[in-house]
């Protein structure tokens, strides 16, 4: 079982695609809406150096953007 967090906003198309990809692969995740949670936004920026979403934290590995290959590798889908 992986510890997966996704920092997202409700209006981000790539965030929706990332969450659907995780759901399709039966990966449980914690969704953190940085549009409403400023503290989480700061945490995301500290972890990733990025202001844009989505940002994933998979077992401490940071993935920026909807990168299927990187996500698959991090959660051992391949």
mmJSON file of the N, C-alpha and C atoms, coordinates in Angstrom:
{"data_MODEL":{"atom_site":{
"group_PDB":["ATOM","ATOM","ATOM","ATOM","ATOM","ATOM","ATOM","ATOM","ATOM","ATOM","ATOM","ATOM","ATOM","ATOM","ATOM","ATOM","ATOM","ATOM","ATOM","ATOM","ATOM","ATOM","ATOM","ATOM","ATOM","ATOM","ATOM","ATOM","ATOM","ATOM","ATOM","ATOM","ATOM","ATOM","ATOM","ATOM","ATOM","ATOM","ATOM","ATOM","ATOM","ATOM","ATOM","ATOM","ATOM","ATOM","ATOM","ATOM","ATOM","ATOM","ATOM","ATOM","ATOM","ATOM","ATOM","ATOM","ATOM","ATOM","ATOM","ATOM","ATOM","ATOM","ATOM","ATOM","ATOM","ATOM","ATOM","ATOM","ATOM","ATOM","ATOM","ATOM","ATOM","ATOM","ATOM","ATOM","ATOM","ATOM","ATOM","ATOM","ATOM","ATOM","ATOM","ATOM","ATOM","ATOM","ATOM","ATOM","ATOM","ATOM","ATOM","ATOM","ATOM","ATOM","ATOM","ATOM","ATOM","ATOM","ATOM","ATOM","ATOM","ATOM","ATOM","ATOM","ATOM","ATOM","ATOM","ATOM","ATOM","ATOM","ATOM","ATOM","ATOM","ATOM","ATOM","ATOM","ATOM","ATOM","ATOM","ATOM","ATOM","ATOM","ATOM","ATOM","ATOM","ATOM","ATOM","ATOM","ATOM","ATOM","ATOM","ATOM","ATOM","ATOM","ATOM","ATOM","ATOM","ATOM","ATOM","ATOM","ATOM","ATOM","ATOM","ATOM","ATOM","ATOM","ATOM","ATOM","ATOM","ATOM","ATOM","ATOM","ATOM","ATOM","ATOM","ATOM","ATOM","ATOM","ATOM","ATOM","ATOM","ATOM","ATOM","ATOM","ATOM","ATOM","ATOM","ATOM","ATOM","ATOM","ATOM","ATOM","ATOM","ATOM","ATOM","ATOM","ATOM","ATOM","ATOM","ATOM","ATOM","ATOM","ATOM","ATOM","ATOM","ATOM","ATOM","ATOM","ATOM","ATOM","ATOM","ATOM","ATOM","ATOM","ATOM","ATOM","ATOM","ATOM","ATOM","ATOM","ATOM","ATOM","ATOM","ATOM","ATOM","ATOM","ATOM","ATOM","ATOM","ATOM","ATOM","ATOM","ATOM","ATOM","ATOM","ATOM","ATOM","ATOM","ATOM","ATOM","ATOM","ATOM","ATOM","ATOM","ATOM","ATOM","ATOM","ATOM","ATOM","ATOM","ATOM","ATOM","ATOM","ATOM"],
"id":[1,2,3,4,5,6,7,8,9,10,11,12,13,14,15,16,17,18,19,20,21,22,23,24,25,26,27,28,29,30,31,32,33,34,35,36,37,38,39,40,41,42,43,44,45,46,47,48,49,50,51,52,53,54,55,56,57,58,59,60,61,62,63,64,65,66,67,68,69,70,71,72,73,74,75,76,77,78,79,80,81,82,83,84,85,86,87,88,89,90,91,92,93,94,95,96,97,98,99,100,101,102,103,104,105,106,107,108,109,110,111,112,113,114,115,116,117,118,119,120,121,122,123,124,125,126,127,128,129,130,131,132,133,134,135,136,137,138,139,140,141,142,143,144,145,146,147,148,149,150,151,152,153,154,155,156,157,158,159,160,161,162,163,164,165,166,167,168,169,170,171,172,173,174,175,176,177,178,179,180,181,182,183,184,185,186,187,188,189,190,191,192,193,194,195,196,197,198,199,200,201,202,203,204,205,206,207,208,209,210,211,212,213,214,215,216,217,218,219,220,221,222,223,224,225,226,227,228,229,230,231,232,233,234],
"type_symbol":["N","C","C","N","C","C","N","C","C","N","C","C","N","C","C","N","C","C","N","C","C","N","C","C","N","C","C","N","C","C","N","C","C","N","C","C","N","C","C","N","C","C","N","C","C","N","C","C","N","C","C","N","C","C","N","C","C","N","C","C","N","C","C","N","C","C","N","C","C","N","C","C","N","C","C","N","C","C","N","C","C","N","C","C","N","C","C","N","C","C","N","C","C","N","C","C","N","C","C","N","C","C","N","C","C","N","C","C","N","C","C","N","C","C","N","C","C","N","C","C","N","C","C","N","C","C","N","C","C","N","C","C","N","C","C","N","C","C","N","C","C","N","C","C","N","C","C","N","C","C","N","C","C","N","C","C","N","C","C","N","C","C","N","C","C","N","C","C","N","C","C","N","C","C","N","C","C","N","C","C","N","C","C","N","C","C","N","C","C","N","C","C","N","C","C","N","C","C","N","C","C","N","C","C","N","C","C","N","C","C","N","C","C","N","C","C","N","C","C","N","C","C","N","C","C","N","C","C","N","C","C","N","C","C"],
"label_atom_id":["N","CA","C","N","CA","C","N","CA","C","N","CA","C","N","CA","C","N","CA","C","N","CA","C","N","CA","C","N","CA","C","N","CA","C","N","CA","C","N","CA","C","N","CA","C","N","CA","C","N","CA","C","N","CA","C","N","CA","C","N","CA","C","N","CA","C","N","CA","C","N","CA","C","N","CA","C","N","CA","C","N","CA","C","N","CA","C","N","CA","C","N","CA","C","N","CA","C","N","CA","C","N","CA","C","N","CA","C","N","CA","C","N","CA","C","N","CA","C","N","CA","C","N","CA","C","N","CA","C","N","CA","C","N","CA","C","N","CA","C","N","CA","C","N","CA","C","N","CA","C","N","CA","C","N","CA","C","N","CA","C","N","CA","C","N","CA","C","N","CA","C","N","CA","C","N","CA","C","N","CA","C","N","CA","C","N","CA","C","N","CA","C","N","CA","C","N","CA","C","N","CA","C","N","CA","C","N","CA","C","N","CA","C","N","CA","C","N","CA","C","N","CA","C","N","CA","C","N","CA","C","N","CA","C","N","CA","C","N","CA","C","N","CA","C","N","CA","C","N","CA","C","N","CA","C","N","CA","C","N","CA","C","N","CA","C","N","CA","C","N","CA","C"],
"label_alt_id":[null,null,null,null,null,null,null,null,null,null,null,null,null,null,null,null,null,null,null,null,null,null,null,null,null,null,null,null,null,null,null,null,null,null,null,null,null,null,null,null,null,null,null,null,null,null,null,null,null,null,null,null,null,null,null,null,null,null,null,null,null,null,null,null,null,null,null,null,null,null,null,null,null,null,null,null,null,null,null,null,null,null,null,null,null,null,null,null,null,null,null,null,null,null,null,null,null,null,null,null,null,null,null,null,null,null,null,null,null,null,null,null,null,null,null,null,null,null,null,null,null,null,null,null,null,null,null,null,null,null,null,null,null,null,null,null,null,null,null,null,null,null,null,null,null,null,null,null,null,null,null,null,null,null,null,null,null,null,null,null,null,null,null,null,null,null,null,null,null,null,null,null,null,null,null,null,null,null,null,null,null,null,null,null,null,null,null,null,null,null,null,null,null,null,null,null,null,null,null,null,null,null,null,null,null,null,null,null,null,null,null,null,null,null,null,null,null,null,null,null,null,null,null,null,null,null,null,null,null,null,null,null,null,null],
"label_comp_id":["UNK","UNK","UNK","UNK","UNK","UNK","UNK","UNK","UNK","UNK","UNK","UNK","UNK","UNK","UNK","UNK","UNK","UNK","UNK","UNK","UNK","UNK","UNK","UNK","UNK","UNK","UNK","UNK","UNK","UNK","UNK","UNK","UNK","UNK","UNK","UNK","UNK","UNK","UNK","UNK","UNK","UNK","UNK","UNK","UNK","UNK","UNK","UNK","UNK","UNK","UNK","UNK","UNK","UNK","UNK","UNK","UNK","UNK","UNK","UNK","UNK","UNK","UNK","UNK","UNK","UNK","UNK","UNK","UNK","UNK","UNK","UNK","UNK","UNK","UNK","UNK","UNK","UNK","UNK","UNK","UNK","UNK","UNK","UNK","UNK","UNK","UNK","UNK","UNK","UNK","UNK","UNK","UNK","UNK","UNK","UNK","UNK","UNK","UNK","UNK","UNK","UNK","UNK","UNK","UNK","UNK","UNK","UNK","UNK","UNK","UNK","UNK","UNK","UNK","UNK","UNK","UNK","UNK","UNK","UNK","UNK","UNK","UNK","UNK","UNK","UNK","UNK","UNK","UNK","UNK","UNK","UNK","UNK","UNK","UNK","UNK","UNK","UNK","UNK","UNK","UNK","UNK","UNK","UNK","UNK","UNK","UNK","UNK","UNK","UNK","UNK","UNK","UNK","UNK","UNK","UNK","UNK","UNK","UNK","UNK","UNK","UNK","UNK","UNK","UNK","UNK","UNK","UNK","UNK","UNK","UNK","UNK","UNK","UNK","UNK","UNK","UNK","UNK","UNK","UNK","UNK","UNK","UNK","UNK","UNK","UNK","UNK","UNK","UNK","UNK","UNK","UNK","UNK","UNK","UNK","UNK","UNK","UNK","UNK","UNK","UNK","UNK","UNK","UNK","UNK","UNK","UNK","UNK","UNK","UNK","UNK","UNK","UNK","UNK","UNK","UNK","UNK","UNK","UNK","UNK","UNK","UNK","UNK","UNK","UNK","UNK","UNK","UNK","UNK","UNK","UNK","UNK","UNK","UNK"],
"label_asym_id":["A","A","A","A","A","A","A","A","A","A","A","A","A","A","A","A","A","A","A","A","A","A","A","A","A","A","A","A","A","A","A","A","A","A","A","A","A","A","A","A","A","A","A","A","A","A","A","A","A","A","A","A","A","A","A","A","A","A","A","A","A","A","A","A","A","A","A","A","A","A","A","A","A","A","A","A","A","A","A","A","A","A","A","A","A","A","A","A","A","A","A","A","A","A","A","A","A","A","A","A","A","A","A","A","A","A","A","A","A","A","A","A","A","A","A","A","A","A","A","A","A","A","A","A","A","A","A","A","A","A","A","A","A","A","A","A","A","A","A","A","A","A","A","A","A","A","A","A","A","A","A","A","A","A","A","A","A","A","A","A","A","A","A","A","A","A","A","A","A","A","A","A","A","A","A","A","A","A","A","A","A","A","A","A","A","A","A","A","A","A","A","A","A","A","A","A","A","A","A","A","A","A","A","A","A","A","A","A","A","A","A","A","A","A","A","A","A","A","A","A","A","A","A","A","A","A","A","A","A","A","A","A","A","A"],
"label_entity_id":["1","1","1","1","1","1","1","1","1","1","1","1","1","1","1","1","1","1","1","1","1","1","1","1","1","1","1","1","1","1","1","1","1","1","1","1","1","1","1","1","1","1","1","1","1","1","1","1","1","1","1","1","1","1","1","1","1","1","1","1","1","1","1","1","1","1","1","1","1","1","1","1","1","1","1","1","1","1","1","1","1","1","1","1","1","1","1","1","1","1","1","1","1","1","1","1","1","1","1","1","1","1","1","1","1","1","1","1","1","1","1","1","1","1","1","1","1","1","1","1","1","1","1","1","1","1","1","1","1","1","1","1","1","1","1","1","1","1","1","1","1","1","1","1","1","1","1","1","1","1","1","1","1","1","1","1","1","1","1","1","1","1","1","1","1","1","1","1","1","1","1","1","1","1","1","1","1","1","1","1","1","1","1","1","1","1","1","1","1","1","1","1","1","1","1","1","1","1","1","1","1","1","1","1","1","1","1","1","1","1","1","1","1","1","1","1","1","1","1","1","1","1","1","1","1","1","1","1","1","1","1","1","1","1"],
"label_seq_id":[1,1,1,2,2,2,3,3,3,4,4,4,5,5,5,6,6,6,7,7,7,8,8,8,9,9,9,10,10,10,11,11,11,12,12,12,13,13,13,14,14,14,15,15,15,16,16,16,17,17,17,18,18,18,19,19,19,20,20,20,21,21,21,22,22,22,23,23,23,24,24,24,25,25,25,26,26,26,27,27,27,28,28,28,29,29,29,30,30,30,31,31,31,32,32,32,33,33,33,34,34,34,35,35,35,36,36,36,37,37,37,38,38,38,39,39,39,40,40,40,41,41,41,42,42,42,43,43,43,44,44,44,45,45,45,46,46,46,47,47,47,48,48,48,49,49,49,50,50,50,51,51,51,52,52,52,53,53,53,54,54,54,55,55,55,56,56,56,57,57,57,58,58,58,59,59,59,60,60,60,61,61,61,62,62,62,63,63,63,64,64,64,65,65,65,66,66,66,67,67,67,68,68,68,69,69,69,70,70,70,71,71,71,72,72,72,73,73,73,74,74,74,75,75,75,76,76,76,77,77,77,78,78,78],
"pdbx_PDB_ins_code":[null,null,null,null,null,null,null,null,null,null,null,null,null,null,null,null,null,null,null,null,null,null,null,null,null,null,null,null,null,null,null,null,null,null,null,null,null,null,null,null,null,null,null,null,null,null,null,null,null,null,null,null,null,null,null,null,null,null,null,null,null,null,null,null,null,null,null,null,null,null,null,null,null,null,null,null,null,null,null,null,null,null,null,null,null,null,null,null,null,null,null,null,null,null,null,null,null,null,null,null,null,null,null,null,null,null,null,null,null,null,null,null,null,null,null,null,null,null,null,null,null,null,null,null,null,null,null,null,null,null,null,null,null,null,null,null,null,null,null,null,null,null,null,null,null,null,null,null,null,null,null,null,null,null,null,null,null,null,null,null,null,null,null,null,null,null,null,null,null,null,null,null,null,null,null,null,null,null,null,null,null,null,null,null,null,null,null,null,null,null,null,null,null,null,null,null,null,null,null,null,null,null,null,null,null,null,null,null,null,null,null,null,null,null,null,null,null,null,null,null,null,null,null,null,null,null,null,null,null,null,null,null,null,null],
"Cartn_x":[0.848,0.0,0.89,0.609,1.386,0.704,1.505,0.996,1.005,-0.176,-0.298,-1.117,-0.514,-1.22,-1.196,-2.313,-2.341,-2.777,-1.922,-2.232,-2.88,-4.097,-4.868,-5.769,-6.473,-7.551,-8.767,-9.92,-11.159,-11.32,-10.586,-10.74,-9.63,-8.729,-7.573,-7.912,-7.877,-8.175,-7.181,-5.902,-4.891,-5.021,-5.527,-5.783,-6.87,-7.927,-9.027,-8.495,-7.688,-7.128,-6.239,-5.458,-4.573,-5.386,-6.412,-7.251,-7.973,-8.454,-9.12,-8.144,-6.912,-5.883,-5.625,-5.505,-5.285,-6.474,-7.682,-8.893,-8.969,-8.697,-8.752,-7.8,-6.684,-5.685,-5.819,-6.975,-7.288,-6.241,-5.722,-4.754,-5.483,-5.481,-6.105,-5.203,-5.816,-5.042,-5.793,-5.022,-5.583,-5.545,-6.696,-6.772,-6.718,-5.81,-5.656,-5.889,-6.969,-7.321,-6.573,-5.521,-4.702,-5.364,-6.466,-7.219,-7.951,-8.272,-8.982,-8.135,-7.048,-6.204,-4.834,-4.653,-3.412,-2.212,-2.429,-1.338,-0.829,-1.763,-1.391,-0.69,-1.081,-0.432,1.031,1.294,2.676,3.452,2.813,3.451,3.819,2.895,3.139,4.319,4.346,5.427,6.766,6.765,7.997,8.518,7.607,7.993,8.482,7.795,8.021,8.749,8.722,9.261,8.349,7.145,6.194,4.973,4.414,3.144,1.979,2.272,1.226,0.839,-0.346,-0.877,-1.157,-1.255,-1.153,0.29,0.446,1.7,1.346,2.04,1.819,2.986,2.669,3.664,3.349,4.187,3.982,5.13,4.833,5.84,7.079,6.856,7.948,8.563,8.19,8.663,7.707,8.248,7.428,7.352,6.123,5.881,5.045,5.535,4.851,4.142,2.847,2.066,1.503,0.708,0.098,1.068,1.933,2.973,2.691,1.941,1.529,2.706,3.786,4.944,5.579,5.767,6.38,5.472,4.171,3.216,3.222,3.15,3.144,4.392,5.537,6.802,6.796,6.319,6.321,5.402,4.321,3.388,3.499,4.555,4.901,3.799,3.252,2.248,2.897,4.141,4.797,5.412],
"Cartn_y":[-1.183,0.0,1.241,2.127,3.349,4.498,5.428,6.663,7.701,8.023,8.908,10.135,11.306,12.577,13.289,13.901,14.729,16.129,17.076,18.481,18.981,19.492,19.84,21.035,21.438,22.413,21.858,22.373,21.855,22.231,23.233,23.696,23.217,22.403,21.952,20.681,20.799,19.665,18.514,18.84,17.791,17.113,17.851,17.254,16.189,16.511,15.558,14.319,14.518,13.388,12.519,13.154,12.415,11.587,12.187,11.454,10.296,10.499,9.417,8.286,8.618,7.613,6.777,7.441,6.721,5.827,6.353,5.56,4.349,4.546,3.467,2.337,2.697,1.708,1.284,1.609,1.204,1.656,2.866,3.442,4.433,4.154,5.074,6.283,7.446,8.669,9.669,10.582,11.704,12.919,13.506,14.705,15.933,16.849,18.074,19.246,19.977,21.113,22.349,22.704,23.847,25.175,25.114,26.321,26.861,25.982,26.398,26.247,25.523,25.262,25.902,27.115,27.873,27.209,26.593,25.908,24.735,24.003,22.886,23.388,24.561,25.161,25.442,25.979,26.25,24.945,23.923,22.614,22.057,22.163,21.682,22.416,23.728,24.529,24.194,23.954,23.572,22.226,21.277,19.941,19.935,20.691,20.556,21.729,22.886,24.082,24.628,24.101,24.461,25.161,26.065,26.69,26.056,25.351,24.742,23.369,22.955,21.646,20.842,19.544,18.726,18.452,18.206,17.709,16.47,15.385,14.145,13.876,13.363,12.874,11.395,10.556,9.109,8.534,8.185,7.632,8.531,9.847,10.801,11.205,10.53,10.896,11.934,13.057,14.144,14.044,14.094,14.093,15.321,16.132,17.357,17.137,17.438,17.3,15.904,15.759,14.47,13.688,12.919,12.143,10.663,10.042,8.644,7.714,7.917,7.021,7.122,8.346,8.538,8.009,8.242,7.74,6.222,5.619,4.157,3.555,4.176,3.667,3.788,4.909,5.139,4.17,3.753,2.835,1.423,1.184,-0.162,-0.774,0.012,-0.538,-1.273,-0.928,-1.55,-2.875],
"Cartn_z":[0.0,0.0,0.0,-0.912,-1.04,-0.319,0.161,0.745,-0.373,-0.893,-2.05,-1.67,-1.89,-1.719,-3.052,-3.413,-4.603,-4.199,-4.502,-4.268,-5.556,-5.437,-6.621,-6.347,-7.407,-7.26,-7.983,-7.655,-8.239,-9.706,-10.174,-11.553,-12.482,-11.994,-12.775,-13.559,-14.882,-15.766,-15.556,-15.416,-15.225,-13.861,-12.885,-11.564,-11.681,-12.397,-12.613,-13.328,-14.366,-15.11,-14.213,-13.357,-12.453,-11.472,-10.884,-9.921,-10.603,-11.824,-12.561,-12.87,-13.208,-13.471,-12.216,-11.072,-9.814,-9.478,-9.637,-9.352,-10.272,-11.558,-12.546,-12.175,-11.535,-11.14,-9.675,-9.09,-7.709,-6.705,-6.903,-5.977,-5.08,-3.787,-2.848,-2.658,-2.516,-2.374,-1.523,-0.972,-0.229,-1.141,-1.388,-2.217,-1.315,-1.635,-0.86,-1.802,-1.591,-2.446,-1.972,-2.712,-2.321,-2.683,-3.403,-3.711,-2.498,-1.567,-0.352,0.908,0.823,1.984,1.763,2.241,2.024,2.702,3.847,4.533,3.69,3.092,2.222,0.966,0.484,-0.684,-0.373,0.796,1.211,1.334,1.923,2.063,0.692,-0.271,-1.628,-2.256,-2.102,-2.676,-2.026,-0.719,-0.02,-0.522,-0.749,-1.196,-2.638,-3.497,-4.933,-5.581,-4.927,-5.557,-6.633,-6.724,-7.769,-7.188,-7.987,-7.606,-8.357,-9.451,-10.27,-9.757,-10.127,-9.762,-11.026,-10.937,-9.738,-9.328,-8.048,-7.49,-6.689,-6.955,-6.215,-5.301,-4.134,-3.189,-3.005,-3.609,-3.523,-2.712,-1.483,-0.57,-0.488,-0.518,-0.413,-1.746,-2.82,-4.157,-4.739,-5.187,-5.709,-7.227,-7.736,-9.177,-9.486,-10.415,-10.787,-12.117,-12.137,-13.364,-13.531,-14.577,-14.888,-15.767,-15.128,-15.803,-15.551,-16.476,-16.302,-16.068,-16.826,-16.697,-15.312,-14.836,-13.513,-12.403,-12.545,-11.543,-11.548,-12.732,-12.847,-12.234,-12.495,-11.929,-10.402,-9.888,-8.437,-7.701,-8.357,-7.69,-8.237,-8.993,-9.494,-10.35,-11.287,-12.209,-13.359,-13.659,-14.829,-14.469],
"occupancy":[1.0,1.0,1.0,1.0,1.0,1.0,1.0,1.0,1.0,1.0,1.0,1.0,1.0,1.0,1.0,1.0,1.0,1.0,1.0,1.0,1.0,1.0,1.0,1.0,1.0,1.0,1.0,1.0,1.0,1.0,1.0,1.0,1.0,1.0,1.0,1.0,1.0,1.0,1.0,1.0,1.0,1.0,1.0,1.0,1.0,1.0,1.0,1.0,1.0,1.0,1.0,1.0,1.0,1.0,1.0,1.0,1.0,1.0,1.0,1.0,1.0,1.0,1.0,1.0,1.0,1.0,1.0,1.0,1.0,1.0,1.0,1.0,1.0,1.0,1.0,1.0,1.0,1.0,1.0,1.0,1.0,1.0,1.0,1.0,1.0,1.0,1.0,1.0,1.0,1.0,1.0,1.0,1.0,1.0,1.0,1.0,1.0,1.0,1.0,1.0,1.0,1.0,1.0,1.0,1.0,1.0,1.0,1.0,1.0,1.0,1.0,1.0,1.0,1.0,1.0,1.0,1.0,1.0,1.0,1.0,1.0,1.0,1.0,1.0,1.0,1.0,1.0,1.0,1.0,1.0,1.0,1.0,1.0,1.0,1.0,1.0,1.0,1.0,1.0,1.0,1.0,1.0,1.0,1.0,1.0,1.0,1.0,1.0,1.0,1.0,1.0,1.0,1.0,1.0,1.0,1.0,1.0,1.0,1.0,1.0,1.0,1.0,1.0,1.0,1.0,1.0,1.0,1.0,1.0,1.0,1.0,1.0,1.0,1.0,1.0,1.0,1.0,1.0,1.0,1.0,1.0,1.0,1.0,1.0,1.0,1.0,1.0,1.0,1.0,1.0,1.0,1.0,1.0,1.0,1.0,1.0,1.0,1.0,1.0,1.0,1.0,1.0,1.0,1.0,1.0,1.0,1.0,1.0,1.0,1.0,1.0,1.0,1.0,1.0,1.0,1.0,1.0,1.0,1.0,1.0,1.0,1.0,1.0,1.0,1.0,1.0,1.0,1.0,1.0,1.0,1.0,1.0,1.0,1.0],
"B_iso_or_equiv":[0.0,0.0,0.0,0.0,0.0,0.0,0.0,0.0,0.0,0.0,0.0,0.0,0.0,0.0,0.0,0.0,0.0,0.0,0.0,0.0,0.0,0.0,0.0,0.0,0.0,0.0,0.0,0.0,0.0,0.0,0.0,0.0,0.0,0.0,0.0,0.0,0.0,0.0,0.0,0.0,0.0,0.0,0.0,0.0,0.0,0.0,0.0,0.0,0.0,0.0,0.0,0.0,0.0,0.0,0.0,0.0,0.0,0.0,0.0,0.0,0.0,0.0,0.0,0.0,0.0,0.0,0.0,0.0,0.0,0.0,0.0,0.0,0.0,0.0,0.0,0.0,0.0,0.0,0.0,0.0,0.0,0.0,0.0,0.0,0.0,0.0,0.0,0.0,0.0,0.0,0.0,0.0,0.0,0.0,0.0,0.0,0.0,0.0,0.0,0.0,0.0,0.0,0.0,0.0,0.0,0.0,0.0,0.0,0.0,0.0,0.0,0.0,0.0,0.0,0.0,0.0,0.0,0.0,0.0,0.0,0.0,0.0,0.0,0.0,0.0,0.0,0.0,0.0,0.0,0.0,0.0,0.0,0.0,0.0,0.0,0.0,0.0,0.0,0.0,0.0,0.0,0.0,0.0,0.0,0.0,0.0,0.0,0.0,0.0,0.0,0.0,0.0,0.0,0.0,0.0,0.0,0.0,0.0,0.0,0.0,0.0,0.0,0.0,0.0,0.0,0.0,0.0,0.0,0.0,0.0,0.0,0.0,0.0,0.0,0.0,0.0,0.0,0.0,0.0,0.0,0.0,0.0,0.0,0.0,0.0,0.0,0.0,0.0,0.0,0.0,0.0,0.0,0.0,0.0,0.0,0.0,0.0,0.0,0.0,0.0,0.0,0.0,0.0,0.0,0.0,0.0,0.0,0.0,0.0,0.0,0.0,0.0,0.0,0.0,0.0,0.0,0.0,0.0,0.0,0.0,0.0,0.0,0.0,0.0,0.0,0.0,0.0,0.0,0.0,0.0,0.0,0.0,0.0,0.0],
"pdbx_formal_charge":[null,null,null,null,null,null,null,null,null,null,null,null,null,null,null,null,null,null,null,null,null,null,null,null,null,null,null,null,null,null,null,null,null,null,null,null,null,null,null,null,null,null,null,null,null,null,null,null,null,null,null,null,null,null,null,null,null,null,null,null,null,null,null,null,null,null,null,null,null,null,null,null,null,null,null,null,null,null,null,null,null,null,null,null,null,null,null,null,null,null,null,null,null,null,null,null,null,null,null,null,null,null,null,null,null,null,null,null,null,null,null,null,null,null,null,null,null,null,null,null,null,null,null,null,null,null,null,null,null,null,null,null,null,null,null,null,null,null,null,null,null,null,null,null,null,null,null,null,null,null,null,null,null,null,null,null,null,null,null,null,null,null,null,null,null,null,null,null,null,null,null,null,null,null,null,null,null,null,null,null,null,null,null,null,null,null,null,null,null,null,null,null,null,null,null,null,null,null,null,null,null,null,null,null,null,null,null,null,null,null,null,null,null,null,null,null,null,null,null,null,null,null,null,null,null,null,null,null,null,null,null,null,null,null],
"auth_seq_id":[1,1,1,2,2,2,3,3,3,4,4,4,5,5,5,6,6,6,7,7,7,8,8,8,9,9,9,10,10,10,11,11,11,12,12,12,13,13,13,14,14,14,15,15,15,16,16,16,17,17,17,18,18,18,19,19,19,20,20,20,21,21,21,22,22,22,23,23,23,24,24,24,25,25,25,26,26,26,27,27,27,28,28,28,29,29,29,30,30,30,31,31,31,32,32,32,33,33,33,34,34,34,35,35,35,36,36,36,37,37,37,38,38,38,39,39,39,40,40,40,41,41,41,42,42,42,43,43,43,44,44,44,45,45,45,46,46,46,47,47,47,48,48,48,49,49,49,50,50,50,51,51,51,52,52,52,53,53,53,54,54,54,55,55,55,56,56,56,57,57,57,58,58,58,59,59,59,60,60,60,61,61,61,62,62,62,63,63,63,64,64,64,65,65,65,66,66,66,67,67,67,68,68,68,69,69,69,70,70,70,71,71,71,72,72,72,73,73,73,74,74,74,75,75,75,76,76,76,77,77,77,78,78,78],
"auth_comp_id":["UNK","UNK","UNK","UNK","UNK","UNK","UNK","UNK","UNK","UNK","UNK","UNK","UNK","UNK","UNK","UNK","UNK","UNK","UNK","UNK","UNK","UNK","UNK","UNK","UNK","UNK","UNK","UNK","UNK","UNK","UNK","UNK","UNK","UNK","UNK","UNK","UNK","UNK","UNK","UNK","UNK","UNK","UNK","UNK","UNK","UNK","UNK","UNK","UNK","UNK","UNK","UNK","UNK","UNK","UNK","UNK","UNK","UNK","UNK","UNK","UNK","UNK","UNK","UNK","UNK","UNK","UNK","UNK","UNK","UNK","UNK","UNK","UNK","UNK","UNK","UNK","UNK","UNK","UNK","UNK","UNK","UNK","UNK","UNK","UNK","UNK","UNK","UNK","UNK","UNK","UNK","UNK","UNK","UNK","UNK","UNK","UNK","UNK","UNK","UNK","UNK","UNK","UNK","UNK","UNK","UNK","UNK","UNK","UNK","UNK","UNK","UNK","UNK","UNK","UNK","UNK","UNK","UNK","UNK","UNK","UNK","UNK","UNK","UNK","UNK","UNK","UNK","UNK","UNK","UNK","UNK","UNK","UNK","UNK","UNK","UNK","UNK","UNK","UNK","UNK","UNK","UNK","UNK","UNK","UNK","UNK","UNK","UNK","UNK","UNK","UNK","UNK","UNK","UNK","UNK","UNK","UNK","UNK","UNK","UNK","UNK","UNK","UNK","UNK","UNK","UNK","UNK","UNK","UNK","UNK","UNK","UNK","UNK","UNK","UNK","UNK","UNK","UNK","UNK","UNK","UNK","UNK","UNK","UNK","UNK","UNK","UNK","UNK","UNK","UNK","UNK","UNK","UNK","UNK","UNK","UNK","UNK","UNK","UNK","UNK","UNK","UNK","UNK","UNK","UNK","UNK","UNK","UNK","UNK","UNK","UNK","UNK","UNK","UNK","UNK","UNK","UNK","UNK","UNK","UNK","UNK","UNK","UNK","UNK","UNK","UNK","UNK","UNK","UNK","UNK","UNK","UNK","UNK","UNK"],
"auth_asym_id":["A","A","A","A","A","A","A","A","A","A","A","A","A","A","A","A","A","A","A","A","A","A","A","A","A","A","A","A","A","A","A","A","A","A","A","A","A","A","A","A","A","A","A","A","A","A","A","A","A","A","A","A","A","A","A","A","A","A","A","A","A","A","A","A","A","A","A","A","A","A","A","A","A","A","A","A","A","A","A","A","A","A","A","A","A","A","A","A","A","A","A","A","A","A","A","A","A","A","A","A","A","A","A","A","A","A","A","A","A","A","A","A","A","A","A","A","A","A","A","A","A","A","A","A","A","A","A","A","A","A","A","A","A","A","A","A","A","A","A","A","A","A","A","A","A","A","A","A","A","A","A","A","A","A","A","A","A","A","A","A","A","A","A","A","A","A","A","A","A","A","A","A","A","A","A","A","A","A","A","A","A","A","A","A","A","A","A","A","A","A","A","A","A","A","A","A","A","A","A","A","A","A","A","A","A","A","A","A","A","A","A","A","A","A","A","A","A","A","A","A","A","A","A","A","A","A","A","A","A","A","A","A","A","A"],
"auth_atom_id":["N","CA","C","N","CA","C","N","CA","C","N","CA","C","N","CA","C","N","CA","C","N","CA","C","N","CA","C","N","CA","C","N","CA","C","N","CA","C","N","CA","C","N","CA","C","N","CA","C","N","CA","C","N","CA","C","N","CA","C","N","CA","C","N","CA","C","N","CA","C","N","CA","C","N","CA","C","N","CA","C","N","CA","C","N","CA","C","N","CA","C","N","CA","C","N","CA","C","N","CA","C","N","CA","C","N","CA","C","N","CA","C","N","CA","C","N","CA","C","N","CA","C","N","CA","C","N","CA","C","N","CA","C","N","CA","C","N","CA","C","N","CA","C","N","CA","C","N","CA","C","N","CA","C","N","CA","C","N","CA","C","N","CA","C","N","CA","C","N","CA","C","N","CA","C","N","CA","C","N","CA","C","N","CA","C","N","CA","C","N","CA","C","N","CA","C","N","CA","C","N","CA","C","N","CA","C","N","CA","C","N","CA","C","N","CA","C","N","CA","C","N","CA","C","N","CA","C","N","CA","C","N","CA","C","N","CA","C","N","CA","C","N","CA","C","N","CA","C","N","CA","C","N","CA","C","N","CA","C","N","CA","C","N","CA","C","N","CA","C","N","CA","C"],
"pdbx_PDB_model_num":[1,1,1,1,1,1,1,1,1,1,1,1,1,1,1,1,1,1,1,1,1,1,1,1,1,1,1,1,1,1,1,1,1,1,1,1,1,1,1,1,1,1,1,1,1,1,1,1,1,1,1,1,1,1,1,1,1,1,1,1,1,1,1,1,1,1,1,1,1,1,1,1,1,1,1,1,1,1,1,1,1,1,1,1,1,1,1,1,1,1,1,1,1,1,1,1,1,1,1,1,1,1,1,1,1,1,1,1,1,1,1,1,1,1,1,1,1,1,1,1,1,1,1,1,1,1,1,1,1,1,1,1,1,1,1,1,1,1,1,1,1,1,1,1,1,1,1,1,1,1,1,1,1,1,1,1,1,1,1,1,1,1,1,1,1,1,1,1,1,1,1,1,1,1,1,1,1,1,1,1,1,1,1,1,1,1,1,1,1,1,1,1,1,1,1,1,1,1,1,1,1,1,1,1,1,1,1,1,1,1,1,1,1,1,1,1,1,1,1,1,1,1,1,1,1,1,1,1,1,1,1,1,1,1]
}}}
